[in-house]
Amino acid sequence: SAADGYNCCIFAYGQTGSGKTFTMHGDETRGAGVTPRMADEIFRVAAQMQATHDCSVSAYMVELYCEEIRDLLLPSSQRKDPPKLEIKQDAFGVVNIRNVTIKG
């Protein structure tokens, strides 16, 4: 789990119009989706662990659409000419995305 120091991924896959965006984000009338609930829980657990552990949280959000990967946290000033994102696996088997915007 993320609280144990592992990289985690939330993946939504499905047909256009099947509810992926709603599932991931939610809405004001029916409540939060997976992403905001996950973020709340990660920060809640990190706050509890601060007394006994050194905690840091970082994240990136990408979308794969029509075989193109998009950085969803890219600043608007860079959207006209976004950097090329590259999915790479390091020597330890950890998958990373080069040039992605990381918030943390």
KOLLO-389803 format. One record per residue (C-alpha): residue in three letters; x, y, z. Coordinates in steps of 0.5 Angstrom, whole numbers, plus 500, padded with zeros to 3 digits. Example, Ala and Ser with C-alpha at 12.3 -4.5 7.8 and 13.67 -1.06 7.14 Angstrom:
<atoms>
<atom r="ALA" X="525" Y="491" Z="516"/>
<atom r="SER" X="527" Y="498" Z="514"/>
</atoms>
This chain:
<atoms>
<atom r="SER" X="500" Y="500" Z="500"/>
<atom r="ALA" X="502" Y="507" Z="499"/>
<atom r="ALA" X="503" Y="508" Z="507"/>
<atom r="ASP" X="508" Y="502" Z="507"/>
<atom r="GLY" X="512" Y="506" Z="502"/>
<atom r="TYR" X="510" Y="503" Z="495"/>
<atom r="ASN" X="508" Y="507" Z="489"/>
<atom r="CYS" X="501" Y="506" Z="487"/>
<atom r="CYS" X="496" Y="507" Z="481"/>
<atom r="ILE" X="489" Y="508" Z="480"/>
<atom r="PHE" X="487" Y="506" Z="473"/>
<atom r="ALA" X="480" Y="507" Z="470"/>
<atom r="TYR" X="479" Y="504" Z="463"/>
<atom r="GLY" X="473" Y="503" Z="459"/>
<atom r="GLN" X="468" Y="505" Z="454"/>
<atom r="THR" X="467" Y="513" Z="452"/>
<atom r="GLY" X="461" Y="515" Z="456"/>
<atom r="SER" X="461" Y="509" Z="461"/>
<atom r="GLY" X="463" Y="513" Z="467"/>
<atom r="LYS" X="470" Y="513" Z="468"/>
<atom r="THR" X="471" Y="521" Z="470"/>
<atom r="PHE" X="465" Y="521" Z="475"/>
<atom r="THR" X="468" Y="514" Z="478"/>
<atom r="MET" X="475" Y="518" Z="479"/>
<atom r="HIS" X="472" Y="525" Z="481"/>
<atom r="GLY" X="465" Y="525" Z="483"/>
<atom r="ASP" X="461" Y="531" Z="483"/>
<atom r="GLU" X="458" Y="535" Z="488"/>
<atom r="THR" X="451" Y="532" Z="488"/>
<atom r="ARG" X="453" Y="525" Z="489"/>
<atom r="GLY" X="460" Y="526" Z="493"/>
<atom r="ALA" X="467" Y="525" Z="492"/>
<atom r="GLY" X="470" Y="520" Z="487"/>
<atom r="VAL" X="476" Y="515" Z="488"/>
<atom r="THR" X="481" Y="520" Z="487"/>
<atom r="PRO" X="479" Y="526" Z="492"/>
<atom r="ARG" X="477" Y="520" Z="497"/>
<atom r="MET" X="484" Y="517" Z="496"/>
<atom r="ALA" X="488" Y="523" Z="497"/>
<atom r="ASP" X="484" Y="525" Z="503"/>
<atom r="GLU" X="486" Y="518" Z="506"/>
<atom r="ILE" X="493" Y="518" Z="504"/>
<atom r="PHE" X="494" Y="525" Z="508"/>
<atom r="ARG" X="490" Y="523" Z="514"/>
<atom r="VAL" X="494" Y="517" Z="515"/>
<atom r="ALA" X="501" Y="521" Z="513"/>
<atom r="ALA" X="499" Y="526" Z="519"/>
<atom r="GLN" X="498" Y="520" Z="524"/>
<atom r="MET" X="504" Y="517" Z="522"/>
<atom r="GLN" X="508" Y="523" Z="523"/>
<atom r="ALA" X="510" Y="522" Z="530"/>
<atom r="THR" X="514" Y="516" Z="529"/>
<atom r="HIS" X="515" Y="516" Z="521"/>
<atom r="ASP" X="518" Y="521" Z="516"/>
<atom r="CYS" X="513" Y="522" Z="511"/>
<atom r="SER" X="513" Y="525" Z="504"/>
<atom r="VAL" X="507" Y="525" Z="499"/>
<atom r="SER" X="508" Y="526" Z="492"/>
<atom r="ALA" X="503" Y="525" Z="486"/>
<atom r="TYR" X="502" Y="526" Z="478"/>
<atom r="MET" X="496" Y="525" Z="474"/>
<atom r="VAL" X="496" Y="523" Z="467"/>
<atom r="GLU" X="491" Y="521" Z="462"/>
<atom r="LEU" X="492" Y="516" Z="456"/>
<atom r="TYR" X="487" Y="517" Z="451"/>
<atom r="CYS" X="488" Y="515" Z="443"/>
<atom r="GLU" X="495" Y="512" Z="445"/>
<atom r="GLU" X="497" Y="519" Z="447"/>
<atom r="ILE" X="499" Y="520" Z="454"/>
<atom r="ARG" X="497" Y="527" Z="457"/>
<atom r="ASP" X="500" Y="530" Z="464"/>
<atom r="LEU" X="494" Y="533" Z="467"/>
<atom r="LEU" X="498" Y="537" Z="472"/>
<atom r="LEU" X="502" Y="541" Z="467"/>
<atom r="PRO" X="501" Y="548" Z="468"/>
<atom r="SER" X="497" Y="552" Z="463"/>
<atom r="SER" X="503" Y="556" Z="461"/>
<atom r="GLN" X="506" Y="550" Z="458"/>
<atom r="ARG" X="500" Y="547" Z="455"/>
<atom r="LYS" X="501" Y="550" Z="448"/>
<atom r="ASP" X="508" Y="546" Z="447"/>
<atom r="PRO" X="508" Y="540" Z="453"/>
<atom r="PRO" X="514" Y="536" Z="454"/>
<atom r="LYS" X="514" Y="529" Z="451"/>
<atom r="LEU" X="512" Y="524" Z="456"/>
<atom r="GLU" X="516" Y="518" Z="456"/>
<atom r="ILE" X="514" Y="511" Z="460"/>
<atom r="LYS" X="520" Y="508" Z="463"/>
<atom r="GLN" X="522" Y="502" Z="468"/>
<atom r="ASP" X="528" Y="503" Z="472"/>
<atom r="ALA" X="533" Y="497" Z="474"/>
<atom r="PHE" X="529" Y="496" Z="480"/>
<atom r="GLY" X="523" Y="495" Z="476"/>
<atom r="VAL" X="519" Y="501" Z="478"/>
<atom r="VAL" X="515" Y="505" Z="473"/>
<atom r="ASN" X="516" Y="512" Z="472"/>
<atom r="ILE" X="514" Y="517" Z="467"/>
<atom r="ARG" X="519" Y="522" Z="465"/>
<atom r="ASN" X="518" Y="530" Z="464"/>
<atom r="VAL" X="511" Y="529" Z="468"/>
<atom r="THR" X="509" Y="534" Z="473"/>
<atom r="ILE" X="510" Y="532" Z="480"/>
<atom r="LYS" X="506" Y="535" Z="486"/>
<atom r="GLY" X="508" Y="534" Z="493"/>
</atoms>
